[in-house]
Amino acid sequence: MLQSKSVLDDIAAMRQLDPFNILQLTADFPIQCRTAYEVGEIFALQGLLRKRPINNIVLSGLGGSAIGGDMLRIMMEEYGDIPMIVNRDYSLPGFVGKDTLVICASYSGGTEETLSSYNQARARNAQIVCVTSGGELAERANRDGVPVCTIPGGQPPRTATGYMFFPLLSLLSHLGLFSRSLTKDIEETIKLLSDLNKMYSPEVPTENNPAKQLAIQLDGRIPVIYGSQGYRGVVAVRWKCQFNENAKEHAFANVFPEQNHNEILAWKKCRKQAPRWFLVYLRDPSETSTQPRISRRVEVMKKLAGHTPSYEAWAKGDSFLTKMFSLFFLGDYVSIYAAFLNDIDPTNIDSISKLKVEMKKLKA
């Protein structure tokens, strides 16, 4: 039976639904980001100098370990001058070779697809760096003399994005792959996350808490999250995955302008097909001046889907990095509050665990 909306103002009830304390892990995220940045600075300064040219970057990871890679890719697109992709597969792309930096990212160190990619990167003589809390990936890297950035373990990968992102941001900075220093951007980001925490935390009542209010608006509905462009598209996928993992419910994501070339047509029959949909637009305050055509596309879409309930989440902060994390953080809180409204433990991953058991049988 679904919880009453009042559960979000009942700290004891939320704690009962949250035995692994994912709310506290989320509240500690600003601290995690600072710790991760410090870990990355130490790792990057341990003599990890470029021994060969780096012509492209491939980050290999899945799930919660890959979203940090998506965010890193967006930073490379904004401030870098070489291509980067995120690989979510057992196999590496054919172009990977000695001038490729392959980043093997697995929070647990046991992701089988990432371990397969690691072996391929070794076979192709690529330049390799690993980021993990331990496991088989760390063992292989230590055995092979591959640099490993070791991060704190013991929590769900989806709550560890700071650990999976900031060390790599530091590494690429020290390798000279960004056009400018990001130190001030990082400081602004951590400061804003701390401020947002004071707005979204469970102690803040619903009447003053934007994250709780949005979770209630979404209760019983199917979130459709649209990123207006660039980093908002990456964050839209993050929101989708957090609703899947935390709230155990379907959600869908897309990005402008691609949405306007296909999915926009589906809204014509929306009333009949999915009356419980709810639109969330992830937006940047500078869109109207810097990306006027994207802004116009969003406004037209809003009119076409005017019969569907919607919400606009606007990025906060000055820097590109800060804006991205401001939207990211709101989605994390909203999805956890949605889990409580669904009367479920947000940390539970029974279906994934069952899949892993079945995959081990295949190996046997």
N, C-alpha and C positions, 0 to 999 in steps of 0.2 A: 504493500500500500504506500502511495506517495506521501511524503512528509508534507505537513502544513508549511506555509511560507514562514511561519514563526520559528522554524528550526534554525534559520539563519541568524536569529538573535538569541539563540540558546546555546551558549558556549559548551555546556555539559553535553547536550545532545549531539553537537557536531563532533566533539571529542570521542563520543561513543561510536560514531560512524567512521572514525578516523584512527584506528588502532596503531597504524604505522606513522601517524603524525605528519602527513603530507602537508597539512596547513602550516606547520612550523617550518618545514623545509622550504616552503614557498616564502614565508615571512623572512627566512634567513637568506634569501636569494641575493640581496644586495651585499651581504657579508661574503657570500660564496664568490661573487664576481670580483670583489677586491682580493680575496685570497687567491683566486685563480689567476688574476693578473700578476700578482707577486710571484706565484709559482712559475708562470710563464717567463717572467723577466729573469729569474734565476736559471731556468732551463736554457733560454736563448743565449745567455752570456757564458755558457759552459764550453765555449770554443766551437760552437756549431756554425762555422763559417762556410760559405759557399765554396765547395771544392770543384764543381763543374758548373757550367751555365745552366740556368733553369729556364726553360722555354715554355713550360706549361705545368699546371698543378692538377692533380687528381686527388680528391679526398674520398676514401672508400669507407663507408659506414652505413648503418641502417638505423631506422627508428630515432630514438632520442639521441643517439650518438651522431646522427647525420644532420639534424637540424642546425647544430652549430656550424657544420660545413656549409649549409645553405647560406647562413648569415655571413660566413667568411667569404663565400663566393660573391655575395652582394658587395662587400667591402672592397674586394679586388676589382669588381667592375667599376666601382666609384673612384678608387684611388690607385689602382694598379695598372700595369701595362702589358701583362701576359694573361692568357686565358686560364680559367679554372673551371672544373666541373666537379659535381658530386656524383660518385658512382655507388649505386645501391644494388649491387649484383655480385655474383661469385667471380665473374670475369672482368678483367680490366679492358678498357678500350684498346684497339689495335695500335694507336699512336704512341702508347706509353713506351718509353725507352730511357736511355742513359741521361737525357736532358730533362726528364720529367721528375718533379718532386711528388712522390706518392705519400700521402698522409693516411695512415691506417688508424682510424678512430673507432674504438670500441670501449665503452665505459666499463663493461664487465671483463673485457679481454677474452671473451669466449664466443663472440659472434662468428658463426661458421662462414658466412659470406666474406667477412673481413679477413679472416684467417686465410681463406683461399686467395683473396686479392694480394695479401702479404706475400704468399709463396710465389705468385706470378710476378710481383714487383721485383723480388729477389732474382728470379730467373731471367728477367729482362734487364738486369743491372741498373734499375732505376734508383734514384736517390730517395731514401725512405726515412720517415719520421713516424713514430707511434705515439699516440696519446691514449692512456688507459689507466685504470686503477689496479691492474694486475692481470692475473689469469694467464691463459695460454699465449696470448699475444705478447705479453711482457716477457714470458719465458723464452719464446722464440727470438725476440728482438735482443734480449740480453745474451743469448747464446751466439747470435750472429753478429754482435757488435753494432747493432742498429740503435740510434738514439731513441730513448723512451722518456717522454714526459709523464711522470707518475703523479696521478691526481688522487685525492681522497675518495674512497669507495664507500659502499654500504648504504646506498640509497637508490631509488628508482632512476634509471637513466634519464627519464623525461624531466626530472627535477634537477639534473646536473648539467644543464646547458652552459652555465657559466664556466664550469670546469672544462667542458669540451670546446669552448670558443675562445676565451681570453688568452690561454697559453699559446694557441695557434696564431692569434692576432699579434701577440708579442713576437713570436718567432718570425713571421713574415715581415714585421717591421724591422727587426734586427738584420734580416737578410736583405734589406733595402728594396723590398718589393712594393712599398707604398710611396706615393709621391709626396707625402707630408707626414709630419709627426701626428700621432693620434692620442698623445698623452692627455691633453686637455679634454678631448672628447670622452675618453674613458672616465676621467674624474667627474665630468658633468653627468655621465650616464649613471654612475654609481650613486651620486648625490640625488638625482631625480628618482631612481628606484627606491631609495630610502624614504623620500618624501611621499611617493605613491603608496608605499607600504602603510603609511599612517592613514591613508584614505581607504584602502581596500581590506585591511586586516579584520579578522573576525570580531575583534572588540568594538569596532565601529558599527553602530546600529544601521539597519537597512535604510532608514530615512536619510542618512548622511553618507551612505556607502554606494558609489556608482557600480562597483562590481556585483554586489548583492542585488541591486536594482535590476541590472541587465540579466542576471541569472533568473530572476523571477519573471521578467518579460519573456524569456526563452523557455520557461518551464512548460513541458508538454508539446513543444514545437520542434521543428527540424531546422537547425541553423544552416543558413547558406551564407558563407562569408566571402565577400569580394574585396580583394586588394586593389587599390586604384592604380598602382604600377610599382615596379621595382621592389623595394624592401617590403612594401605592403603585401605583395603577392606571396613572399616567403612567409610572412607572419600569418597570412590567411591560412596557409597550409598548416602552420603550427597550431592555430586555433582549432582547425578541423581535427588534427591528431589528438589534441588535448581533450576535446569532447569525446572522441572515440575511447581514449584510454582512461580518463578520469570519470567522466559521466556515464560511460558505457552506452553511448547513443550515437546514432548516425549524424554526420554533419558533412557539408559539401563546401568546396572552395574553388574559386576561379580568380582570374586577374584581368583587369582592363589593360590594353584594348582587346585581347584575345576573346574575352567573353562576348564582345559585340559582333563577332564573326560566326557565332554558332549558338551559344546558350541563350542569348537574348531572345531568340525565337521561341524558346520553350515557355516563356512567361505568358504567352498568349492564352494557353490552356491551363494556366496555373490554378485557377479557381476550381477546376474540376479535378485535376490530378493530385494536387497537394495543398489542401486548404490550411494545413498546419505549418507551412513554411514560415520562416522568419529571416529577413535579410539583415545582415550586418555589413556595413561599408567601413573599411579601414582606410582612413584618409590622411593626407598631409596638408597642414594649413597653407603651405606655399604653392599648392597645386594651381590655384587660379592665376598666379603670376608666372610661374616657371613651367607649368605643363597645362596650358589653357585648353588644349584639345582633349586631354585626359579628363580634366575637370568637367568639360562639356559632356563627354560621354557618360560620366557618372550621373550628371543631372538628368540627361535624357532617360537613362535606365531607371532612375527613381520615378520618373513620370509614368513610364511604361508598366512598372510594377507597383504603382501607387495603391493598388488594392491589397498589397501584402504588408503586414507590419514590418517595420524596419528600425534600425538604429545606426547612427553614424558615430564611430569612434575616431577621434582626431588625435594624431600623434602630438606628443609634447616634447619640449626641449628645443635646443638650437642646432646641435650637430646631427648629422646623418645617423650616427651610431645611437645617440640618445633617443631620437624619434623611433627608431626601429625597436629598441628595447622597451620603450614606454607602451607601445601597442602589444608587444609580446607579453609583458607582465600582466596587463589587464586580462588577456585571454586565459592565462594560467589560473588566476583567481576565479574568474567567472565559471570556468569548467569545473573547478573543485566545488564551488557553491552549487552548481547544477547537480553534481553527484549527491550532495546532501539532500537536495530536493527530490532526487530519485530514490532516496533511502538506501544508498549503497556505499560501500567502502571504495574511495577513489583509487586506492593503491592496488586493489585486487587485479591480477592478470591471469586468471585461471585458464582462459582460452589459449593464451600464448604458451603457458606452461604445458598444456596438453599437446599442443602442436610440437613443442620441443621433444617431448617424450616419443611421439610418433616418428620424428625425424631421426632420433637415435636408433630406433628399430631398423631404419633403412641402412644405417651404417653397419649394423650387425649382419 
